Amino acid sequence: MSTVFNFTFVPWFRSVAPYIHMHRGKTFVVGIAGEAIAAGKLQHLAQDLALIQSMGVKIVLVHGFRPQVNDQLMAKGHVPKYSQGIRITDEVALDCAQEAAGQLRYEIEAAFSQGLPNTPMAGSTVRVISGNFLTARPVGIVDGVDFQHSGLVRKVDVAGITQTLKMGAMVLLSPFGFSPTGEAFNLSMEEVATSVAIELQADKLIFLTEIPGLRINPEEPESEDNPIDTELPLAVAESLLKKLPPALTPTDIGFYLQHCVKACKEGVERSHILPFAVDGALLLEIYVHDGIGTMVIDEKLEELREATSDDVGGILQLIEPFENDGTLVKRNRTEIERDVDHYTIIEHDGVIFACAALYPYAEARTAEMAALTVSPQSQGQGDGEKILKRVEQRARAMGLDSIFVLTTRTMHWFIKRGFVQMDPDWLPEGRKRKYNWDRRSQVLVKKLS
């Protein structure tokens, strides 16, 4: 039993360690829907957030309170009122919001103050600091509807939040803001989290929500063969958002996506939509390669793009050392010039640091990914994974069902990323004829669901 555990734990820990290192010192803004707390998820979320913070991540936690306010209103005989997805906050609703925020803040602070017994964080101390970090302004009257005490974020106290994070504390924000005259405004958790992430230029904006993630074709029924899209480039997310109807409720597919897109457009490189129903969703998204939710990522076009004829020299310079040591099959300049439009590259400051080529076999609905190369100077920074994701997107756009690679030395890297070893007889006829039996390359295949 112990030996089996060792064999599973060591590879697992080695796969997680790069992400621990990558995120140390980074700032994450985490928005937790009030529905998550109503569903009894607070204790486990507190444990996971404390664990993430212990690994050097600075956390700003924003809680929602939509169901809690509605419960208070119903208890007082009032019906919650919304327009265009925004709560109309009259005097009664404002009182209910203040009560709900106070109660939730108490519950959250209590969850982090129990020493987290019988958990991986037993005996730890997590200091949670709240404050008047938000200045708000009224929504006002829109299309004839007076939103009364509903507001929008006017200003974020970046210096105050930054100083608090430097002290090693977790910052807790309720969806409330105050005007310069002291008037209180009811805000939305989503807008607060997005505004704070943008103003802090946070490394991640994370929403824990009721929805399991997004799919580019949301009208198709869910199945094991049609999972969520774990990564959406910003351009794809924007395109999807334009096709969707107005997102008025948290269960609408575009409700959180619109905030993720806004954050990415304004400097937050990665925004995530996670299902709070899955235990450990935060840990799975942050420390596991494929994650569990949908991530909207701002990929700079000048860094990750398809190659042109001007890139041939850079590609040759990149792959030559790997051809010389036998890692890659030799390709001549004429071949690369002829096939340059098959290549995807990552370029930094005019230098190509990674590349890969995609050769389709349309009759077999598959394609070969060849010459995947990452410069030694940038290895370990995720460039190989970025190239792989883009190649997968290109293959999907061609309507292909799978991609495959032939390798003699990097088999484990591909297996960790969803490839499965197959017999060379699996290869399409056109590729099988060119297979080098002396080289004895492993054939690895990844299905594109």
C-alpha positions as CSV (number, residue, x, y, z in Angstrom):
1,M,0.0,0.0,0.0
2,S,2.8,2.4,1.0
3,T,4.7,1.6,-2.2
4,V,1.6,2.3,-4.4
5,F,1.1,5.6,-2.6
6,N,4.7,6.6,-3.2
7,F,4.4,5.9,-6.9
8,T,1.3,8.0,-7.2
9,F,2.3,10.8,-4.8
10,V,5.8,11.6,-6.2
11,P,4.7,12.1,-9.8
12,W,1.7,14.0,-8.7
13,F,3.7,16.3,-6.5
14,R,6.3,16.9,-9.2
15,S,3.5,17.9,-11.6
16,V,2.0,20.3,-9.1
17,A,5.3,21.9,-7.9
18,P,5.9,24.1,-11.1
19,Y,2.4,25.7,-10.5
20,I,3.2,26.4,-6.8
21,H,6.4,28.1,-8.0
22,M,4.7,29.9,-10.8
23,H,1.9,31.4,-8.6
24,R,4.1,32.4,-5.6
25,G,3.8,36.2,-5.1
26,K,0.9,36.6,-7.5
27,T,-2.4,38.3,-6.8
28,F,-5.7,36.5,-7.3
29,V,-9.1,38.2,-6.9
30,V,-11.7,35.5,-6.0
31,G,-15.4,36.2,-6.4
32,I,-17.6,33.7,-4.5
33,A,-21.3,33.7,-5.4
34,G,-23.7,33.9,-2.5
35,E,-25.2,30.7,-3.8
36,A,-22.0,28.9,-2.9
37,I,-22.3,29.9,0.8
38,A,-26.0,29.1,0.8
39,A,-25.1,25.6,-0.5
40,G,-22.8,25.0,2.5
41,K,-19.5,25.3,0.7
42,L,-17.9,27.9,2.9
43,Q,-15.8,25.7,5.1
44,H,-14.1,23.8,2.3
45,L,-13.6,27.0,0.4
46,A,-11.9,28.6,3.4
47,Q,-9.6,25.6,3.8
48,D,-8.6,25.8,0.1
49,L,-8.1,29.5,0.2
50,A,-6.0,29.2,3.3
51,L,-3.9,26.5,1.6
52,I,-3.4,28.6,-1.6
53,Q,-2.4,31.7,0.5
54,S,0.1,29.5,2.5
55,M,1.8,28.8,-0.9
56,G,2.5,32.5,-1.4
57,V,-0.5,33.8,-3.3
58,K,-2.0,37.1,-2.3
59,I,-5.8,36.9,-2.2
60,V,-8.6,39.4,-2.4
61,L,-11.9,37.7,-1.6
62,V,-15.2,39.2,-2.8
63,H,-18.4,37.6,-1.6
64,G,-21.8,37.8,-3.2
65,F,-25.1,37.8,-1.3
66,R,-27.8,37.6,-3.9
67,P,-29.8,34.7,-2.4
68,Q,-29.3,35.9,1.2
69,V,-30.7,39.3,0.4
70,N,-33.6,37.7,-1.4
71,D,-34.3,35.5,1.6
72,Q,-34.4,38.6,3.9
73,L,-36.7,40.4,1.5
74,M,-39.1,37.4,1.3
75,A,-39.1,37.1,5.1
76,K,-40.2,40.8,5.3
77,G,-42.9,40.2,2.7
78,H,-41.2,42.0,-0.2
79,V,-40.5,40.6,-3.7
80,P,-37.0,41.1,-5.0
81,K,-37.0,43.4,-8.0
82,Y,-34.5,43.4,-10.9
83,S,-34.2,45.3,-14.2
84,Q,-31.6,44.4,-16.9
85,G,-30.0,41.9,-14.4
86,I,-29.4,44.6,-11.8
87,R,-31.2,44.7,-8.4
88,I,-33.5,47.7,-7.8
89,T,-32.4,48.6,-4.2
90,D,-35.1,50.5,-2.4
91,E,-34.9,51.3,1.3
92,V,-36.1,47.9,2.4
93,A,-33.7,46.1,0.0
94,L,-30.8,48.3,1.3
95,D,-31.5,47.3,4.9
96,C,-31.7,43.6,3.8
97,A,-28.4,43.9,1.9
98,Q,-26.7,45.5,4.9
99,E,-27.9,42.7,7.2
100,A,-26.9,40.0,4.8
101,A,-23.5,41.5,4.2
102,G,-22.9,41.8,8.0
103,Q,-23.9,38.2,8.6
104,L,-21.8,36.8,5.7
105,R,-18.8,38.8,6.7
106,Y,-19.1,37.3,10.2
107,E,-19.4,33.8,8.8
108,I,-16.5,34.2,6.5
109,E,-14.2,35.6,9.2
110,A,-15.3,32.9,11.6
111,A,-14.4,30.2,8.9
112,F,-10.9,31.5,8.8
113,S,-10.5,31.9,12.5
114,Q,-11.1,28.3,13.7
115,G,-7.6,27.1,13.2
116,L,-9.0,24.8,10.5
117,P,-8.9,21.7,12.6
118,N,-8.6,18.3,11.0
119,T,-7.6,19.9,7.7
120,P,-4.3,20.3,5.9
121,M,-4.2,23.8,7.4
122,A,-4.7,22.7,11.0
123,G,-3.3,25.3,13.4
124,S,-2.8,27.9,10.7
125,T,-3.6,31.6,11.2
126,V,-5.3,33.4,8.4
127,R,-5.7,37.1,9.0
128,V,-8.7,38.6,7.2
129,I,-9.0,42.3,6.9
130,S,-12.1,44.2,5.6
131,G,-12.4,47.9,5.0
132,N,-13.9,50.8,3.1
133,F,-11.8,50.1,0.0
134,L,-14.5,50.9,-2.5
135,T,-16.0,54.3,-3.5
136,A,-19.3,54.0,-5.3
137,R,-21.7,56.0,-7.5
138,P,-25.4,55.4,-8.2
139,V,-26.6,53.5,-11.2
140,G,-29.2,56.2,-11.4
141,I,-32.2,56.1,-13.8
142,V,-31.7,53.9,-16.8
143,D,-34.4,53.6,-19.5
144,G,-36.9,55.1,-17.1
145,V,-36.0,52.7,-14.2
146,D,-34.8,54.3,-11.0
147,F,-32.3,51.9,-9.4
148,Q,-32.3,53.9,-6.2
149,H,-29.5,52.6,-3.9
150,S,-27.9,50.3,-6.4
151,G,-24.5,51.4,-7.4
152,L,-21.4,50.9,-9.5
153,V,-17.7,51.0,-8.5
154,R,-16.3,54.5,-8.9
155,K,-12.9,54.0,-7.4
156,V,-10.8,51.3,-5.8
157,D,-8.3,52.0,-3.0
158,V,-5.4,50.3,-4.7
159,A,-2.8,51.6,-2.2
160,G,-4.8,50.4,0.8
161,I,-5.5,46.9,-0.6
162,T,-1.9,46.5,-1.8
163,Q,-0.6,47.5,1.6
164,T,-2.9,45.1,3.4
165,L,-1.8,42.2,1.1
166,K,1.9,43.1,1.8
167,M,1.1,42.5,5.5
168,G,0.2,38.9,4.7
169,A,-3.5,39.4,5.2
170,M,-6.3,38.3,3.0
171,V,-8.5,41.2,1.9
172,L,-12.3,40.6,2.2
173,L,-14.7,42.8,0.3
174,S,-18.5,42.9,0.5
175,P,-20.4,44.2,-2.5
176,F,-20.9,47.6,-0.8
177,G,-19.5,50.9,-1.6
178,F,-19.9,54.4,-0.2
179,S,-20.1,57.8,-1.8
180,P,-17.8,60.6,-0.6
181,T,-20.8,61.9,1.4
182,G,-21.2,58.5,3.2
183,E,-24.2,57.2,1.2
184,A,-24.2,53.4,1.0
185,F,-24.7,51.6,-2.4
186,N,-25.5,48.0,-3.1
187,L,-23.1,46.7,-5.7
188,S,-22.8,43.3,-7.5
189,M,-20.1,40.9,-6.5
190,E,-19.2,40.4,-10.2
191,E,-18.6,44.1,-10.9
192,V,-16.7,44.6,-7.6
193,A,-14.4,41.6,-8.3
194,T,-13.8,42.7,-11.9
195,S,-13.1,46.3,-11.0
196,V,-10.7,45.3,-8.2
197,A,-8.9,42.9,-10.5
198,I,-8.5,45.5,-13.2
199,E,-7.3,48.2,-10.8
200,L,-4.8,45.9,-9.1
201,Q,-3.8,44.4,-12.4
202,A,-4.2,41.1,-10.7
203,D,-2.7,37.9,-12.2
204,K,-6.0,36.1,-12.0
205,L,-9.7,36.8,-11.6
206,I,-11.6,33.7,-10.5
207,F,-15.4,33.3,-10.2
208,L,-16.9,30.4,-8.2
209,T,-20.3,30.0,-9.7
210,E,-23.3,27.8,-10.3
211,I,-22.4,27.0,-13.8
212,P,-19.8,24.3,-14.6
213,G,-18.0,26.3,-17.3
214,L,-18.5,27.3,-20.9
215,R,-18.6,25.6,-24.3
216,I,-18.2,27.4,-27.6
217,N,-21.3,25.6,-28.8
218,P,-23.6,26.0,-25.7
219,E,-26.7,24.8,-27.5
220,E,-25.3,21.3,-27.9
221,P,-26.4,18.9,-25.1
222,E,-23.8,18.1,-22.5
223,S,-22.1,14.7,-22.7
224,E,-18.8,13.1,-21.9
225,D,-17.8,13.7,-25.5
226,N,-18.7,17.4,-25.3
227,P,-16.9,18.8,-22.2
228,I,-16.5,22.5,-21.4
229,D,-13.8,24.6,-23.1
230,T,-11.1,24.8,-20.5
231,E,-9.3,27.6,-22.3
232,L,-10.8,30.4,-24.4
233,P,-8.6,32.9,-26.1
234,L,-9.9,36.4,-25.6
235,A,-10.9,36.9,-29.2
236,V,-12.9,33.6,-29.2
237,A,-14.6,34.6,-25.9
238,E,-15.5,38.0,-27.3
239,S,-16.9,36.4,-30.5
240,L,-19.0,34.0,-28.3
241,L,-20.3,36.8,-26.2
242,K,-21.6,38.7,-29.2
243,K,-23.7,35.7,-30.3
244,L,-25.3,35.3,-26.9
245,P,-28.5,37.0,-25.6
246,P,-28.2,39.6,-22.8
247,A,-27.0,37.8,-19.6
248,L,-29.5,38.8,-16.9
249,T,-29.1,36.0,-14.3
250,P,-26.1,34.1,-12.9
251,T,-27.2,30.9,-14.8
252,D,-27.0,32.7,-18.2
253,I,-23.9,31.5,-20.0
254,G,-22.7,35.0,-20.6
255,F,-23.3,36.4,-17.1
256,Y,-19.7,35.8,-15.9
257,L,-18.1,35.6,-19.3
258,Q,-18.8,39.3,-19.9
259,H,-16.9,40.2,-16.8
260,C,-14.0,37.8,-17.7
261,V,-13.8,39.4,-21.1
262,K,-13.8,42.9,-19.7
263,A,-11.0,42.0,-17.2
264,C,-8.8,40.4,-19.9
265,K,-9.3,43.4,-22.2
266,E,-8.1,45.7,-19.4
267,G,-5.0,43.9,-18.4
268,V,-5.9,40.8,-16.3
269,E,-4.3,38.1,-18.3
270,R,-6.4,35.2,-17.0
271,S,-10.0,35.0,-15.8
272,H,-11.7,31.8,-14.7
273,I,-15.2,30.5,-14.3
274,L,-15.4,27.5,-11.9
275,P,-18.2,25.4,-10.5
276,F,-18.5,25.7,-6.7
277,A,-20.4,22.4,-6.7
278,V,-17.1,20.5,-7.3
279,D,-15.1,20.1,-4.1
280,G,-11.6,21.5,-4.5
281,A,-12.5,23.4,-7.7
282,L,-10.0,26.2,-6.8
283,L,-7.1,23.7,-6.3
284,L,-8.0,21.8,-9.4
285,E,-8.0,24.9,-11.5
286,I,-4.9,26.5,-10.1
287,Y,-2.6,23.5,-9.6
288,V,-3.7,21.0,-12.3
289,H,-2.7,21.3,-15.9
290,D,-6.1,21.1,-17.6
291,G,-8.1,22.7,-14.7
292,I,-11.8,22.1,-14.1
293,G,-13.4,25.3,-15.3
294,T,-13.2,27.7,-18.2
295,M,-10.2,30.2,-18.4
296,V,-10.4,33.2,-20.6
297,I,-6.8,34.1,-21.6
298,D,-5.4,37.2,-23.2
299,E,-2.9,35.9,-25.6
300,K,-0.9,38.7,-27.2
301,L,-1.1,38.3,-31.0
302,E,2.5,39.4,-31.4
303,E,3.6,36.5,-29.2
304,L,1.5,33.5,-30.3
305,R,0.7,33.4,-34.0
306,E,0.9,31.5,-37.2
307,A,4.3,31.7,-39.0
308,T,5.1,33.6,-42.2
309,S,7.9,33.3,-44.7
310,D,9.8,35.9,-42.7
311,D,10.0,33.4,-39.8
312,V,11.8,30.6,-41.7
313,G,15.3,31.7,-40.5
314,G,14.1,31.9,-36.9
315,I,12.5,28.5,-37.0
316,L,15.6,26.9,-38.5
317,Q,17.8,28.5,-35.8
318,L,15.4,27.2,-33.1
319,I,15.1,23.6,-34.2
320,E,18.7,23.0,-35.5
321,P,20.2,22.1,-32.0
322,F,17.4,19.6,-31.5
323,E,18.0,18.1,-34.9
324,N,21.7,17.8,-34.2
325,D,21.2,15.8,-31.0
326,G,18.6,13.5,-32.6
327,T,15.6,14.8,-30.7
328,L,14.0,16.0,-34.0
329,V,14.1,14.6,-37.5
330,K,16.2,16.8,-39.8
331,R,14.2,19.2,-42.0
332,N,15.9,21.3,-44.7
333,R,15.3,25.0,-45.4
334,T,13.3,24.3,-48.6
335,E,10.9,22.0,-46.7
336,I,10.3,24.6,-44.0
337,E,9.8,27.4,-46.6
338,R,7.3,25.3,-48.4
339,D,5.3,24.4,-45.3
340,V,5.8,27.6,-43.2
341,D,2.0,28.2,-43.1
342,H,1.7,24.9,-41.2
343,Y,3.8,26.4,-38.3
344,T,2.6,28.1,-35.2
345,I,5.2,30.1,-33.3
346,I,5.8,32.1,-30.1
347,E,7.8,35.2,-30.6
348,H,9.3,37.5,-27.9
349,D,11.0,40.7,-29.0
350,G,11.6,39.5,-32.5
351,V,13.1,36.1,-31.4
352,I,11.2,32.8,-31.9
353,F,11.2,30.8,-28.7
354,A,8.8,28.0,-29.6
355,C,7.2,26.4,-32.7
356,A,5.2,23.5,-34.0
357,A,3.8,22.4,-37.3
358,L,0.4,20.8,-38.1
359,Y,0.1,18.5,-41.1
360,P,-3.5,17.4,-41.7
361,Y,-4.6,14.0,-43.1
362,A,-8.2,15.0,-43.9
363,E,-9.3,11.6,-45.1
364,A,-8.5,10.1,-41.7
365,R,-9.8,13.2,-39.8
366,T,-6.5,13.6,-38.0
367,A,-3.3,15.6,-38.2
368,E,0.3,15.2,-37.2
369,M,1.9,17.8,-34.9
370,A,5.6,17.9,-35.8
371,A,8.7,19.8,-34.8
372,L,7.3,20.9,-31.4
373,T,10.3,22.8,-30.1
374,V,10.8,25.2,-27.1
375,S,14.0,27.1,-26.7
376,P,16.1,26.1,-23.6
377,Q,15.9,29.8,-22.4
378,S,12.1,29.6,-22.0
379,Q,11.5,26.0,-21.1
380,G,9.4,25.6,-18.0
381,Q,7.4,28.8,-18.7
382,G,4.4,27.1,-20.4
383,D,5.3,28.0,-24.0
384,G,5.0,24.3,-25.1
385,E,1.5,24.2,-23.6
386,K,0.5,27.4,-25.3
387,I,1.7,26.1,-28.7
388,L,-0.1,22.8,-28.1
389,K,-3.4,24.6,-27.2
390,R,-3.2,26.7,-30.4
391,V,-2.4,23.7,-32.6
392,E,-5.4,21.9,-31.1
393,Q,-7.6,24.9,-31.9
394,R,-6.3,24.9,-35.5
395,A,-7.1,21.2,-35.8
396,R,-10.6,21.6,-34.4
397,A,-11.2,24.5,-36.8
398,M,-10.3,22.1,-39.7
399,G,-13.0,19.7,-38.4
400,L,-10.5,17.0,-37.3
401,D,-11.1,14.4,-34.6
402,S,-7.6,14.0,-33.3
403,I,-3.9,15.0,-33.5
404,F,-0.9,12.7,-33.2
405,V,2.9,13.0,-32.6
406,L,5.8,10.8,-33.3
407,T,8.5,11.1,-30.6
408,T,11.5,9.2,-29.3
409,R,12.3,11.2,-26.2
410,T,9.3,13.3,-24.9
411,M,6.7,10.7,-24.5
412,H,5.8,11.5,-20.9
413,W,5.3,15.2,-21.6
414,F,2.6,14.3,-24.1
415,I,1.0,11.6,-22.0
416,K,0.6,14.1,-19.2
417,R,-1.3,16.3,-21.6
418,G,-3.9,13.8,-22.7
419,F,-2.1,11.8,-25.4
420,V,-2.4,8.0,-25.6
421,Q,0.2,5.6,-27.0
422,M,-0.9,3.7,-30.1
423,D,0.6,1.1,-32.4
424,P,2.2,2.5,-35.6
425,D,-0.4,0.6,-37.6
426,W,-2.9,3.3,-36.3
427,L,-1.3,5.9,-38.5
428,P,-3.1,7.2,-41.6
429,E,-1.9,5.4,-44.7
430,G,-0.1,8.5,-46.1
431,R,1.9,8.8,-42.9
432,K,2.4,5.1,-42.4
433,R,4.3,4.9,-45.7
434,K,6.8,7.5,-44.4
435,Y,7.2,5.9,-40.9
436,N,10.9,5.3,-40.1
437,W,11.0,1.8,-38.5
438,D,14.7,2.2,-37.7
439,R,14.0,5.3,-35.6
440,R,11.1,3.4,-33.7
441,S,9.3,6.6,-32.8
442,Q,6.4,6.3,-30.3
443,V,3.0,7.1,-31.8
444,L,0.9,9.2,-29.4
445,V,-2.7,10.3,-30.2
446,K,-5.0,12.9,-28.6
447,K,-8.7,13.0,-29.3
448,L,-10.2,16.4,-29.8
449,S,-13.5,16.4,-28.0
